[in-house]
Amino acid sequence: MPAPKKTGRRSLLVTSATLLSLSATAPAALAAPAPSTSPTPTPPATMSALGGARLGQPGTQVNLAPGVPVLPKDLTARSWIVTDAESGAVLAAHNAHWRLPPASTLKMLFADTVLPRFPRDTTHKVVPSDLAGMGTGSSVVGIKEGSTYSVHDLWLGVFLRSGNDAVHVLSAMNGGVQQTVKDMQDHADELQALDTHVVTPDGYDEKGQVSSAYDLTLFARSGLQKKDFREYCSTVRAKFGTGEIQNTNRLLSGDTDVPVYQGIAGVKNGNTTNAGATFTGVAERSGRVLLVTVMNPEKHEHNEVYKETAKLFDWGFQAAGKVSPVGELVPPKSALPSPAPSASAGAAGSGAKSLTGAAAGSGRGAGTAAAIAGGLVVLLAGAVFLINRRWPLPDLMRRRNR
């Protein structure tokens, strides 16, 4: 399939996405090993079992059965995972919790953390200190000192060209690099992305900076709940300054040896000396939305990370509905049900007690009671989700492929 014509952002038919709900009640997380200072070709014997015990085991995890297609035989990535983006089911995985350098896929966490803080039409004049501290050889979009940029343009620079200069300007607006790193780590912890240790906001190689295929998928899934995130990560080409930039995600923009993937709509790629090539993608076919993350293919052919991702997407769409999951994506901490009130707390207020009793009788539980008592619509949505067991990705991929 040829690369798309210069039509700007691919069409995304989206609906309002203001509610987050959990994918399932999360099991207790096992402590992950301390971050390693450099990658090794062998996964650790003990990894986090968050999302399911099999996800903590080294090697490939999949439930093959009659009617389930076999996995591609020529996968070389150190780590990968295939998940249903809506239900959170992990269809198959390979070293899913292996803590590896993430490269620019960490920008998904940066965007999910910082993007909601500034309206897109906010402008900022760049000063020299904004660009201080960028790593040698960083990917850049071409931010110039003394020039003024809109937040919208800065995010295009982050998503399309993986511009570390755009990341540093947005970080400066957010209170500085160190504050942004702290904010990102706090958000990762909220998402239960416990394999992730943030050192830089842009994913540049630094000692101790690690994530995992599992965590990168959590970042993508959370980010895709946000309309602007979906818009930026699906944009193929855009004007920037006096020129035009093109998305370096080859499954979205195409290349000589990689066609545009049918149904693709983002998310983010990365490549550094220490991390190798990394990528998280999201795609839809026939109403099913999948997320695939691939980290560091050992086969160093051109665009290999995209080729292996496409193979895993193909397998996932064939296997979905046939294969039994090997784990799940856990919900954010804030989406977990609140602990049941103690007897003494329940006796403290008869009004609250009657509300919780009515909610329990309706089958919606304490979440609905809290929503009624506190007027919190988000908690109401969480209670509804306890029945539906789905995370609504708001018509994310209803799109045309060119």
C-alpha positions in Angstrom: 0.0 0.0 0.0 1.6 3.3 -1.0 2.2 6.1 1.5 -0.8 8.5 1.8 -1.1 11.7 -0.1 -0.4 15.0 1.6 -3.7 15.2 3.3 -2.6 16.2 6.8 -4.1 14.3 9.7 -5.9 11.1 8.9 -9.6 11.3 9.6 -10.6 10.2 13.1 -14.3 10.1 14.0 -14.2 10.6 17.8 -16.8 11.1 20.4 -16.4 12.7 23.9 -13.9 10.9 26.0 -14.0 12.3 29.5 -14.5 9.1 31.6 -11.8 6.6 32.6 -12.8 3.2 33.8 -10.9 0.2 34.9 -10.2 -2.9 32.8 -10.5 -5.4 35.7 -9.8 -5.6 39.4 -6.0 -5.5 39.6 -4.1 -8.3 41.4 -1.4 -7.3 43.9 1.8 -6.3 42.2 5.0 -8.0 42.9 8.0 -5.8 43.4 10.1 -5.4 40.2 13.9 -5.7 40.2 15.9 -2.6 40.5 16.7 -0.9 37.2 19.8 -2.2 35.4 22.4 0.2 34.1 22.6 -1.4 30.7 20.6 -3.9 28.7 21.7 -7.6 28.5 20.6 -10.1 25.9 19.0 -12.3 28.6 15.8 -11.3 30.5 16.0 -11.6 34.3 14.6 -14.7 35.9 12.3 -12.7 38.1 10.1 -9.9 36.7 7.0 -8.2 37.9 3.9 -10.3 37.7 1.5 -7.3 37.6 -1.4 -8.2 35.3 -0.9 -11.9 35.7 1.7 -14.4 36.9 2.6 -15.5 33.3 3.6 -12.0 32.4 6.4 -12.2 35.0 7.9 -15.3 33.4 10.7 -15.0 30.8 10.0 -16.1 27.2 6.9 -16.2 25.1 3.5 -16.5 26.8 0.5 -17.5 24.7 -2.4 -20.0 25.0 -2.3 -21.9 21.7 -5.3 -24.1 21.1 -7.3 -25.4 18.1 -8.3 -22.5 15.9 -5.7 -20.1 17.3 -3.1 -19.1 14.7 0.6 -19.7 15.5 2.7 -16.8 16.3 5.1 -15.5 13.6 8.3 -17.5 13.7 10.8 -14.7 12.9 10.3 -12.3 15.8 13.6 -11.1 17.2 12.5 -8.4 19.7 13.7 -8.7 23.2 10.3 -7.8 24.5 6.8 -7.5 23.0 3.1 -7.5 23.9 -0.2 -7.8 22.1 -3.3 -6.5 23.9 -6.9 -5.7 23.3 -7.0 -1.9 23.9 -10.6 -1.9 25.2 -10.9 -5.0 27.4 -7.2 -4.8 28.5 -6.7 -8.6 27.7 -3.1 -9.5 27.0 -3.4 -11.9 24.0 0.3 -12.8 23.9 3.5 -11.5 25.3 7.3 -12.0 25.3 9.2 -10.8 28.4 6.5 -8.2 28.9 7.9 -6.8 32.1 11.6 -6.8 31.1 12.9 -3.4 32.1 14.7 -1.9 29.1 15.6 1.5 27.8 12.5 3.0 26.2 14.0 5.6 23.8 11.4 8.1 22.6 8.4 5.9 23.3 8.7 7.4 26.7 7.4 10.6 25.1 3.9 8.9 25.4 4.2 9.2 29.2 5.5 12.8 28.8 2.5 13.7 26.6 -0.1 11.9 28.8 1.3 13.8 31.8 1.9 17.3 30.4 -0.5 17.7 27.4 -3.7 18.4 29.6 -1.9 21.3 31.3 -1.7 23.9 28.5 -4.5 24.9 26.0 -3.3 24.3 22.5 -3.5 27.9 21.5 -1.2 29.0 24.3 2.0 30.6 22.9 5.5 30.6 24.3 8.6 32.6 23.2 11.7 30.4 23.4 14.6 31.5 25.6 18.1 29.9 25.6 17.5 28.2 29.0 14.5 26.3 27.5 16.8 24.3 25.3 19.6 23.7 27.8 20.6 20.2 28.7 19.6 18.4 25.6 21.5 15.2 24.9 24.1 15.1 22.2 22.7 14.0 18.9 19.1 14.5 20.0 16.3 14.3 17.5 15.0 17.8 16.9 12.1 19.5 15.0 14.1 22.8 14.7 12.9 25.0 17.5 14.7 28.4 17.4 15.6 30.7 20.3 13.7 33.9 20.2 10.8 32.5 18.2 7.3 32.0 19.4 5.4 28.8 19.1 1.9 27.6 20.0 1.5 24.6 22.2 -0.3 22.9 19.3 2.9 23.3 17.1 5.1 22.1 19.9 3.1 18.9 20.3 3.3 18.3 16.6 7.0 18.6 16.9 7.0 16.0 19.7 4.8 13.4 18.0 5.8 13.8 14.3 9.5 14.4 14.6 10.1 13.2 18.2 11.7 16.6 18.8 13.6 16.7 22.0 13.8 20.4 21.6 10.0 20.6 21.7 10.0 18.4 24.8 12.4 20.7 26.5 10.4 23.8 25.7 7.2 22.2 27.0 9.1 21.0 30.1 10.3 24.6 30.7 6.7 25.7 30.5 5.8 23.0 33.0 8.3 24.2 35.6 11.5 22.7 34.3 13.0 19.4 33.4 13.3 18.1 37.0 9.7 19.0 37.8 8.5 17.4 34.6 10.5 14.2 35.4 8.9 14.1 38.8 5.4 14.7 37.4 6.0 11.9 34.9 7.2 9.4 37.6 4.2 10.3 39.7 1.9 9.7 36.7 3.6 6.4 35.9 3.0 5.3 39.5 -0.6 6.3 39.2 -1.0 4.2 36.1 0.7 1.3 37.9 3.5 1.4 35.5 5.9 0.0 38.1 8.7 -1.1 35.7 9.3 2.6 34.7 12.0 4.8 36.1 12.1 8.3 34.5 15.4 10.2 34.3 14.7 12.4 31.3 11.4 13.7 29.8 12.4 12.9 26.2 13.6 9.3 26.5 17.2 10.1 25.7 19.6 7.4 27.0 20.5 8.0 30.6 21.7 5.6 33.3 18.8 3.9 35.0 16.1 5.1 32.7 14.0 2.0 31.9 10.4 1.0 31.1 8.8 -2.2 29.7 6.6 -3.3 26.9 3.8 -3.6 29.5 4.3 -0.1 30.8 4.6 1.5 27.4 1.2 -0.1 26.5 -0.3 1.4 29.7 1.0 4.8 28.7 -0.5 4.5 25.2 -3.8 3.3 26.5 -4.1 6.1 28.9 -3.0 8.7 26.4 -5.5 7.5 23.8 -8.3 8.5 26.1 -7.4 12.1 25.3 -8.7 13.7 22.1 -5.6 15.9 21.5 -3.3 12.9 22.1 -5.2 10.9 19.5 -5.1 13.8 17.1 -1.3 14.4 17.4 -0.3 10.7 17.3 -2.4 10.1 14.1 -1.2 13.1 12.2 0.8 12.1 9.1 2.0 15.5 7.9 1.7 19.0 9.2 3.2 22.5 8.6 5.8 23.6 11.1 7.3 27.0 10.8 8.0 27.7 7.1 8.2 24.0 6.2 6.4 20.7 6.5 7.2 17.8 8.8 6.2 14.1 8.4 5.5 11.5 11.1 8.5 9.1 11.5 6.1 6.3 12.5 6.4 4.3 9.3 3.3 2.2 9.8 1.4 5.5 9.7 3.4 7.4 6.9 4.8 4.4 5.0 8.3 3.8 3.6 9.9 2.0 0.6 9.9 -1.3 2.5 6.9 -0.7 4.9 3.4 0.0 3.6 0.9 2.0 5.6 -0.7 -0.6 8.0 -4.4 -1.0 7.5 -6.2 0.6 10.4 -3.2 2.2 12.0 -3.7 5.4 14.1 -0.5 6.0 16.0 1.1 5.8 18.6 4.9 6.5 19.0 8.3 5.2 17.9 11.8 5.6 19.3 15.4 4.7 18.6 18.7 5.3 20.5 22.0 3.6 20.8 21.2 1.9 24.1 17.5 1.1 23.5 17.7 0.1 19.9 14.4 0.5 18.1 11.2 0.7 20.1 7.5 1.2 19.0 4.0 1.2 20.3 1.2 1.1 17.8 -2.6 1.1 17.9 -4.8 -0.2 15.1 -8.5 -1.1 14.4 -10.1 -3.7 12.2 -13.8 -4.8 12.2 -14.5 -2.9 15.4 -11.6 -4.4 17.4 -8.8 -2.2 18.7 -5.4 -3.7 19.4 -2.2 -2.2 20.9 1.2 -3.7 20.1 4.5 -2.8 21.7 7.9 -4.0 20.4 11.2 -3.3 22.0 14.7 -3.7 20.5 14.6 -6.3 17.7 17.9 -8.1 17.4 17.5 -8.3 13.7 19.0 -5.0 12.5 17.3 -4.7 9.1 15.8 -1.4 7.9 12.4 -0.7 9.7 12.6 -4.1 11.4 10.6 -2.8 14.5 7.7 -1.9 12.2 7.8 -5.2 10.3 7.7 -7.2 13.5 4.9 -4.9 14.9 2.9 -5.5 11.7 3.3 -9.2 12.0 2.1 -9.1 15.6 -0.9 -7.0 14.6 -1.8 -9.5 11.9 -1.6 -12.3 14.4 -3.6 -10.4 17.0 -6.5 -9.6 14.6 -6.6 -13.3 13.5 -6.4 -14.6 17.1 -8.7 -12.1 18.9 -11.8 -13.8 20.1 -10.2 -17.2 19.7 -7.2 -17.1 22.1 -7.5 -17.1 25.9 -5.6 -14.2 27.5 -2.4 -14.7 29.4 -2.9 -11.6 31.5 -4.4 -8.1 31.6 -3.6 -4.4 31.6 -4.3 -3.1 35.1 -6.3 0.1 35.6 -4.9 3.3 37.1 -4.9 3.4 40.9 -7.6 6.1 40.9 -9.9 3.8 39.0 -9.7 1.0 41.6 -12.7 0.5 43.8 -12.5 2.2 47.2 -12.1 -0.1 50.2 -15.3 -1.1 51.9 -16.1 1.3 54.8 -15.7 -0.1 58.3 -18.8 -0.7 60.5 -18.0 2.2 62.7 -17.6 4.5 59.7 -20.9 3.2 58.3 -22.7 4.1 61.5 -21.3 7.7 61.5 -23.9 9.0 59.1 -27.4 7.5 58.5 -27.9 9.5 55.3 -24.7 8.1 53.7 -25.6 4.6 55.0 -29.0 4.6 53.3 -27.4 5.7 50.1 -24.8 2.9 50.1 -27.5 0.4 51.0 -29.6 1.5 48.1 -26.7 1.3 45.7 -25.7 -2.1 46.9 -29.2 -3.3 46.3 -29.1 -2.0 42.7 -25.9 -4.0 41.9 -23.7 -1.0 41.3 -22.0 -1.1 44.7 -20.1 1.5 46.7 -18.9 3.4 43.5 -22.4 4.4 42.7 -23.1 5.4 46.3 -20.0 7.6 46.3 -21.1 9.1 43.1 -24.5 10.0 44.4 -23.2 11.2 47.8 -20.4 13.3 46.2 -21.9 14.1 42.8 -18.8 12.6 41.1 -19.7 11.4 37.6 -16.4 9.7 37.2 -17.0 7.4 40.1 -20.4 6.6 38.6 -18.8 5.6 35.4 -16.4 3.4 37.3 -19.2 1.6 39.0 -20.9 1.0 35.7 -17.7 -0.4 34.4 -17.6 -3.0 37.2 -20.5 -4.6 35.2 -19.3 -4.0 31.7 -15.6 -4.8 32.2 -14.5 -2.6 29.3 -12.4 0.6 29.0 -14.2 2.8 26.4 -11.8 3.9 23.7 -14.2 6.5 22.2 -14.7 5.3 18.7 -11.0 5.6 18.4 -10.3 4.0 15.1 -13.4 4.7 13.0 -11.3 6.0 10.0 -10.7 5.6 6.4 -7.4 4.2 5.1 -5.8 5.7 2.1 
